[in-house]
């Protein structure tokens, strides 16, 4: 699974691609809300995802970073 962070947020806010469909992704978004984790699962179109990558709103995390996030959970 590939994990991304959102521009303007700490690495405590991240998105993981859970599954890939024909024209969209199933994504899991984790947000740190003052020490409380808020987790949502949603669909994101591939066009929207590509726009987020192109504009820098999403940045891919290095492969070792998601493991560190999971270990701290």
C-alpha positions as CSV (number, residue, x, y, z in Angstrom):
1,X,0.0,0.0,0.0
2,X,1.2,3.5,-0.8
3,X,0.9,6.2,1.8
4,X,0.8,10.0,1.3
5,X,0.7,13.1,3.5
6,X,-1.3,16.2,2.9
7,X,0.4,19.5,2.3
8,X,0.1,21.9,5.3
9,X,-0.5,19.1,7.8
10,X,1.9,17.2,10.0
11,X,2.7,13.6,9.3
12,X,0.0,12.7,11.7
13,X,-2.5,13.3,8.8
14,X,-2.0,10.7,6.1
15,X,-3.8,8.8,3.4
16,X,-3.2,5.2,2.3
17,X,-4.5,3.7,-1.0
18,X,-6.3,0.5,0.1
19,X,-7.5,-0.7,-3.3
20,X,-7.5,0.4,-6.9
21,X,-10.6,0.3,-9.1
22,X,-11.1,1.1,-12.8
23,X,-11.4,4.8,-12.4
24,X,-10.9,5.4,-8.6
25,X,-9.1,4.4,-5.5
26,X,-10.4,3.3,-2.1
27,X,-8.5,5.4,0.4
28,X,-8.1,5.3,4.1
29,X,-7.5,8.8,5.6
30,X,-6.2,9.1,9.2
31,X,-6.3,12.4,11.0
32,X,-4.9,13.3,14.4
33,X,-7.5,15.3,16.2
34,X,-5.7,16.4,19.3
35,X,-4.5,12.9,20.2
36,X,-7.6,11.2,19.0
37,X,-7.4,9.4,15.7
38,X,-10.1,10.0,13.2
39,X,-10.2,7.3,10.4
40,X,-12.3,7.4,7.3
41,X,-12.5,5.2,4.3
42,X,-13.7,6.7,1.0
43,X,-13.5,6.7,-2.7
44,X,-11.2,9.1,-4.7
45,X,-11.3,9.4,-8.4
46,X,-8.0,8.9,-10.2
47,X,-8.4,12.3,-11.8
48,X,-8.6,14.0,-8.4
49,X,-5.7,12.0,-7.1
50,X,-3.6,12.9,-10.1
51,X,-4.4,16.6,-9.6
52,X,-3.5,16.4,-5.9
53,X,-0.1,14.8,-6.8
54,X,0.5,17.3,-9.6
55,X,-0.2,20.3,-7.4
56,X,1.7,19.0,-4.4
57,X,-1.3,18.7,-2.1
58,X,-0.3,15.0,-1.6
59,X,3.3,13.8,-1.2
60,X,4.3,10.2,-1.1
61,X,5.9,9.0,2.1
62,X,9.1,7.0,2.0
63,X,8.6,3.2,2.4
64,X,9.9,3.1,5.9
65,X,7.6,5.9,7.2
66,X,4.3,3.9,7.1
67,X,5.9,1.2,9.2
68,X,6.9,3.8,11.8
69,X,3.3,5.2,11.8
70,X,1.8,1.8,12.4
71,X,4.3,1.0,15.2
72,X,3.3,4.2,17.0
73,X,-0.5,3.4,16.8
